[in-house]
Every structure is written in C-alpha cells, then in structure tokens.
Amino acid sequence: MPSKFLWILLVLPFPLMAGWTGITAFVGQSESDWLQASTLSQVNIDFYGLGIEEKTQGDLRVGARAGQFDLRLFDLFDASAEKYNGQFVSLYLRWPINLMKRVNFHTQVNYQLNLGENTIGLENAEINWSKVSVNAALSLRLGLLSVRPFINIHSIDGDISSATQTRIFKQNDNSSYGLMLDYFVERSAFVRLMVANGSNQAMLLSFVREN
C-alpha cells in the first residue's frame, strides 16, 4: 500500500507547485549494523519517495521527504530474518555556501521518523525509530557534472515491540562518508547518484529539479 506520508506529498503540493523551489523523486538501498542488547544484527533497507524544498531568505533551504521502506533484519549468529515494511517522513535544513565560482560548501541537518509493521518473523510486531543526522559536503562543478564528497554523522534510536517483548536498538557506529555525482540534463534539473560507505553503506538515485 502506498505510504500515507507519500500521499501527503503527492496531493498537497499540486495547488502550490509554483511556490516550491525544489522537487525530488528518489529510490535507494542501505545496509548497516544495529545493536540490540549487545547483539549485532544486519539491516538491509530498500526505499523510495518524494521530496519538496523551499528556499528562504539568506539561501537557507527547508525541505521535507516522505516515502515507503522494506526492511530486512538478520541475526548474524543464527541466520534468522525478520521483515518489515512501513513509511518514513523527514524534515531538513540545508545551507549551501558559495566559496568561489565553481565551488560550494554544503551543510544539512535532518530528522527522520520511521514507522513499520512486520511481514515475516515476530507476530504483530511494530518497528519504530528516529534518525538525526548532520551532513557536510564540498561540491565542484565541472561542466554538466558536479562532484560532491561528503561526511555524515548520525544517531539512530528505536524499538521493536510485540505482545510479548520490546527490543531497543541503536546503530553500532555513527559515521559514514561518500560521494555524490550530479549530471545536469537541464540548467535546473539533474540526476544524482550517491554512494556511501562506513557505518551506513548506501546507494541512492535521485531525480531533482531546482528553481
């Protein structure tokens, strides 16, 4: 079923579409390790969604994203698996600073809330977690291509609850790094490929239009 949060972003912006300065569609996957009561579990997440962004005075950008996820949680010792699907919504502040003609420094603070239910594994279990992240990047524009290495610091807190138990988890490590490549198909539209390594290994493909 389509995400409730995703439907909100699909329906609400249309009457005000001219007011948004940025619109994004994205699909991706990630892999990380979660720590539950001193036990490591591997987490694989596939996700997709939409985002909107507004430019304020002083070039500060305020944005929101929402979408759907499918999560698989693997026990590293007995190879058992749990599967969940659900929705996420995030709010962020982004501030690009122009350093010289083709070079910009970017900072971003993001808060994301994730809510899901199990499809395989624990009966009638729910998964809920929040993620706070801070991102810093330096971009270089080379013709139709923009290259942007970045670092990311993040914190995850959540729980898995069923009728019989509640398991609290957090991410085993809190830093990652990677590279974004933007290919401009128009002056204000580009395709972005993001690859991350470290505690959160991820790949993200985005289609972005900025006014």
Buried (B, 14 or more C-beta within 10 A) or exposed (E): EEBEBBBBBEEEBEEEEEEBBBBBBBBBBBBBBBBBEEEEBBBBBBBBBBBBBEBEEEEEBBBBBBBBBBBBBBBEEEEEBBBBBBBBBBBBBBBBEEEEEEEBEBEBEBEBBBBBEBBEBBEEBBBBBBBEBEBEBBBEBEEEEBEBEBBBEBEBEBBBBBEEEEBEBEBEEBEBEBBBBBEBEEEEEBEBBBEBEBBBBBBBBBBBBBE
